Amino acid sequence: MKDLRLAWCGALAAVSLFASGAAAQTPVKLGVLADMSGIFSDIGGMGAAEATRMAAEDYEKARPGKLKIEVVSADAQNKPDISSAIARKWFDSEGVDALIDLPTSAISLAIAPLVREKNKVALFTASGSSDLTGKACTPNSVHWTYDTWALSHGTADAITKAGGKSWFFLTADFALGHSLERDATAVINENGGKVLGGIRHPTDAKDFSSYLLQAQASKAQVIGLTNAGGDTINAIKQASEFGIVEGGQKLAGMLLFLSDIHSVGLKTAQGLQLTTAFYWDLNDSTRSFGERYAARNGGRLPTMNQAGAYSAVLAYLKAVEKVGSPKDGAAVVKAIREAGPFEDPLFGKTWLREDGRVVHDMMLVEVKKPSESKRPYDYYKVLATIPAERAFRPLKDGGCPLVK
């Protein structure tokens, strides 16, 4: 009987120890709010949710027993009102601590004040407006992957310096398109170029014929595509049908993704120059991530937004562990900032500024000819690396009220 009591006490002690260890895990809930069904779904979408899960799994494997991570996702439907309602419900009744992706600038600009009000964290890995680290910056916002200033100063700068001095813009009539056109125009003017005109089109436009005819008639050397996702794909395909490039005009995609090139095809996209934050075939670390991602996503290689989701979530989880809880969002963002500069597995040397801008190298790339590509998604030639210090808008120029 004595031996039985000792065994029973030992079992109770083991259960108690296990329960104590389990209780020591800090719960963290991540909400991926992405375009799951629309024209930006290939850019982020379910791929961003999968990248987030990969980051959570990799963190738990490297730091077992520290955090108990849950990932939920929802379709933003590219509508600020619907996205805001989802985010508010997640915050108020479902315990979500941080948002990831946020597929359009309009959505991000609408949600940033809500995240600040609730003292949560927004990891903007898919939206582009440089206003997010300017007048709309908050202590709870982290703008991770790219922005319109960086894209414009990469692509427009290279093209105007190479002789493309006159431009005409096809601009998506929403926040991202407006920001891209504004920031690219500033670069063109700085380099002695001139914008001859432009036209704005609705999101998810199917027929670009009238817009392309106006661009063609402008005689501009460069037609700047200040749109994204399915709109950019349709514009490039229809421009090919109109023979615009064969006629001597150049297309400049101001926001292009690997998935866009895959959809358009190298025959049509070859020679396009673009600026990107990430390319899966850059080095051993990016290739390893790309291959793991592809194995989970039907062979599709990650876009820069999907890579951004992975890296941002890893940095966020490390900061949560340092702070001890995800509940004070501003404190977690501060911990990310205090951790830098750090070596990110996908973006290299990386740090977070006080305006919420994550700084890392960017790349100017050119789309390969079909004869140069050895396999699907082997699409880019890196023309130049834009150092982190020059890749993003100077801190003093953004107008962020947090910057003293």
N, C-alpha and C positions, 0 to 999 in steps of 0.2 A: 504493500500500500504506500509505504514511504517513497519507494522508487517511482510509483505511478504519480504521486503528488509532485515529485521533483520534475518528472517529465512534463507534467501539465504546466507547472510554473515556467519551465523552460520554453514551452510552446507559446505561452502567453507573452513572455518577454520578447520572443522573436516576432510575434504578431505586432506587439507594441512598437518594436523597433522599426518594423516595416512601415507601419502606419505613420510613425514619426517622420521617416524618410520621405514618404509620399507627400505628407503635409508640407514638407519643406520646399517642395517644388512650387515655384511662383507661376500661377496661371497667366497666360497671355493669349488674347484672342485677336486674330488678324482678319480684316475684312477686305477682300479683293473686289473692288467696285470697278468693273471693266465693261467694255462693249463686247458682249457675248454673242451677238447675232447680227450686227450691222456692218458698216463699211470699214470699221477699224478693228474688227474682231481678229483678223490675222496678225495685226500689229501687237496686240496685247491679249485680250480675250481669255479663253481657257488656257492659253499658253502662259499668260501672266499668273494665273492661279496655280498652274503646275510648277512654275518657277518658284513661286512663294512656298509651295509645299516642299520643294527640293531644298530650299534654304532652311526651312524648319527642321527637316530630317537631318540635314548636314550639321546643323547646330546641335541638335539633340545627341547625335552620334559623337561629336567632338566634346560636348559638355554634358554628359549623361546626368540626369537627376536634378538639373538646375532649374529648368523651365518646363512647364506643361503647356504646350503650344497647340492651339486649335485654329484652323483656317476655315473661314466661310467665304462664300462668293455670291455675287448678284450681278444681274445685267443692268448697267447704267442706262441703257437705251439711248445714250447720247443726249439726254434731256436733263438740264440742271434741276428742274423741279422734282422729277422722279428720283434723281440721284440724291438730292438733299433730303427727301423723305426717307429713303432707305438708310442713309447715314444717320439721321436723327433717331430712327427706330433702333438701329444697331447700338447707338450710344446709350439711349435712354432705357432700353429694356432687354438688350441681348448681350451686354457686356463687352462689346468690341472696343479694343484699345487703340488700334491704328488702322488707317485706310491705306490701300496700295493700289496703284495704277492711276485711276481717275482719267478717263480717256480723252476728254477735250478740255481746252483752256476755259471755256465757259463754265463747265462743271466745276473745275478746280477753283476758279475765282468765286463761285457761289458757295463752295463748301469750306474754303479757308477760314472765313469768319466763324462758322459753326464749330469747326475743330478747335479754334482758339477759345470760343465760349465754353465748350465742354472740357477743355484742357486735355484733349486727346492728341494724336499725332497723325498728320497727313504726309505720306510718302508719295510725292508726285513723280511717278516714274514714266508716265505716258503723255502728260500734257506739256505744252511748249511755251506758252506766253512768258516772256521775260518780265512781265508785270508781276508775276508771282514772287519774284525777289526784288521788286521795285516798290511801287506804291501799295501793293497788296500783300507785302510780306507780313508774316506773323512769327512769333516765337515757337509756334507749334508746327510749322510747315518746313518740309525738306524737299527741295526741288533737285531730283537726283540725276536724270539721264542727259538731258540736253535742254536748250531753250532757243528761242527764235533769234536772239542776238548771236549766239554761237554758230548756228546754222548759216545765218546771213554773212557773218564775218569769215566763214570758211568758204562757202560756195560762191557768193557774189563777189567777194574780194578776189578770189582766184580767177574768175571768168573776166571781170572787168580789167584786171591787170594783164590778162592775156589778149586783150583787144576787144572784148565784147562790151562796147560802151553804150549802146542804145538798147533799152529794155521796154517790154510790154508785159503787164502782169495779168494772169488769170488767177483770181483770188477767191477762195471760199469765203462766203459772207458770214463769218462767225469769228470769235475772238482770236483763234489761232491764225487764221488767214490774214486778218488785219495786222496782227503783230509781225508776222513774217514779212508782209509787204512794207510795213513801216521800217523795220530794222534793215531790210535789204536795200530800200531806197536810200537810207542814210549812208550805207557803204558805197553804193553806186555813185552818189553825189561826191563823197569824199575822194573817190578815185577818178574824178573828172568825167564820169558818165552822165547819162540823162535818161530819165523815165519818160517815154513818149506817150504813155497812156496805160489804161488797164480796164478790166471789167470784172465785176463780182458775180459769182454764180451761187445758187443755193447748194446746201450740203446734199450729197447723194444724187448729184445730177447725172442723168443717163446720156443726154445728148449734148455734146460740146461743139457741135458743128458751127453754130452761129458765133460762139465765143472765139473759136479758132480762126474763123474767117476774118473777124475783126483784128485779131492778133497778126494774121498774115498780111492784111491790108496796111497795117501800121508800118511795115518795112523795118521794124526793130530787128537788130541783130540777134537779140536774145528774148525768148519768151519764158518768163519766170512763172513756174507753177507753184503758187503759194496756196497749196491745198494739201490734202493728205489722204492716205488709204485708197479706197475705191475710186475717189474722185481723181486722184493723180493717175491711177492705173488707166481709167477711161480716157483721160485727157491725152496721155502718151500714146495709147493705142489708136485713138482717132486722129491724132496729129500725124501718125505714120500713114494712115489711110489717105490723108490730105497731101502727103508728100511735102510736109513743111520742112523737115530737115534736108531732104534732097533739094529743096528750093533755096537752100542757103541760110536759113534761120536755125538757131541753136535752141534746144530746149534745156532749161535749167530747173531741175527738181529741187525745190528748197527744203522739202522734207520727204525723203525717200527711205524706204526700209527694205531689208533683204527680201521680205515676203512680197513686196511690190515688184521687185526685179524678177522674182520667180513667176509671178502671175503674168507679167508683160512678156517675158522671154528675152534671152540675150540678143536674138536677131533684131528686135526692135529697140531694146534698151542699151545696146552696146555704145560705148563712148560717153554716156551720161556721167557727169561729175556730180558728186554729192558729198555732204559732210555727215559723218556718223561718229557716235561715241564708242561703238563696239563692233567688232567683226570676229566671228567665231574662229576663223582660221588665222588669227594674228600671231599666237604663240602657243606653247604647250598647255598653259593653264586655260586659255579660252577654248582650245580644241577639246580638252578633256571635258569641260563643262558642256560644250556644244554636242559632243557625242553622247553624253549621259542624257542630256535634254532630248535629243533626237530619238533615243531609244524609248522614251516615255511618250513621245508625241508624233508617232507615225512617220518618223524619218525627217520631220521638219526641223530645220536648224533655227536657233533663237534669233529674234530681232533685237535691236538695242533696247527696246522697251522691256522685253521679257528678261533680258540680261540685267537691266536696271532693277526690276522687281526682285530678282535673286540677291543682288548685292545690297540693295537698300534694306531688305529684310534681315540679312545677316548682320549688318551694322546696327540696326535697330535692336535686335535681340541681345547683342553684346552690351548695348547701352542699358537695356532693361535689367540685365543681370548686375551691372555695375551699380545702378540706382537702387535695385532691390525690389522694384515694383513698376508696373507700367502705368499706374494710376495718375501720376503727375507727368502729363505729356511734355510740358515745357522742360521739365528736369531731364527727361530722356533725350530730348533734342539737344539740350546743353551737353549731355554726356557724349553724344555722338561728335559734337563739335570739339570737345576737349580731348577726344581720342585721336584726332588727326594732327598731322598727316599720317595716314596709315596705308599699308600696301593692300589694295583690294585685289582679289583673285582675278577679276575680269576687267577692271578699269585702271589698274596700276596705282601709282601714287595718287591718293585721294584725300581731300579734306572738306569740311563743312564751314562756310563763312557765317558771320552773324546775320546776314540777310537771308539765310536759308538756302543759298546756292551751294551745291556740291560741286567741287572743282576737280577736274581730271583732264587728261589729254583728250583731244578730239582728233579725227583723221579726215583728210581730204582723200577721197577714193574715186576711181574711175571704173565703170562697169566693163568687164572683159568682153572681147569678141567671142563668139561661139567656139572658134578654133582654139582659144586660149584656156577654156574651161575644161577641167578634167573630170568633173562630177557635178551632180546637182548641188546648188548652193555655193559652188566655187565661182563666185561672181565678181569679186573686187580685186583691183590692184591698188595698193596704198601709194598715193602720190606724195603725200607729206603728212607728218605728224605735227599737229598744232599744240605746242606745249600748254600745259594747264594754266600757266600764268597769263597766256595771251588768248586762250580759247574762249573765255567768258568775259562779260562786261566788267570793267573795273568797279570795285566795291563803291567807290565814291560817286560813281555816275548813275547809280540805280534809283536813288531817291527813296530807299527803304527807311522808314522812320526809326527802325531799331539801330541803325548805324550812327554812331556818335561822331 
